[in-house]
Amino acid sequence: MPYANGAPQISVEVPALVALARELKVPIAGKDFKTGQTLMKTIIAPGIKARMLGLHGWFSTNILGNRDGEVLDDPESFRSKEVSKLGVLEYILQPDKYPDLYKDFYHKVRINYYPPRGDNKEGWDNLDIFGWLGYPMQIKIDFLCRDSILAAPIGPRLALFLDLAARCEMRGIQEWLSFYFKPPSTPRRSIPSTICSSSS
């Protein structure tokens, strides 16, 4: 059965299960749905890069009061989220390719548990950017959202896409579904798959 992992754990990345998915022609995808702050980062960062604006620093903090916020209040539990949130900018901005714009930018992520907020989440972002002649500027984002509302449509979409992949006999990790995840699972090596013909 096709499988999508919407949580920040490695159930879909165990090498034996990835190999089994390839062998049985089962499509899999994951991990951790991209909903709030990381969604904003993957919308804003490509725009900054497209305009060749430099980045000195990006500070992010989340305020939420549901069970997710309570769990992430623990530093050990927060670590997996921190890694995924920090890695997304490196991937998009490619500091090795554009060192004058993105090398050594400062990136800090915080998650704050605040029970009165409940399932409502508030993401604050401060970006210190620079433009032509190094002129400094700032971008401020205050994203008031609801995690469950942002995550709910992802499930049915992934079910449809993974059903399509299964009908096309695609196997293993479906990197083309990376848009929905943070950080997306990627194959350790190339995964052969058949091309879905129009008659399928």
Secondary structure, DSSP 8 states (H G I E B T S, - for coil): --EEE-SSS-TTT-HHHHHHHHHTT-EEEESSB--SHHHHHHHHHHHHHHTT-EEEEEEEEEEE-SHHHHHHTSHHHHHHHHHHHHHHHHHHH-TTT-HHHHTT-EEEEEEEE-GGGTTEEEEEEEEEEE-GGG-EEEEEEEEEEEHHHHHTTHHHHHHHHHHHHHHTT--EE-GGGGGGBSS----SS--------TT-
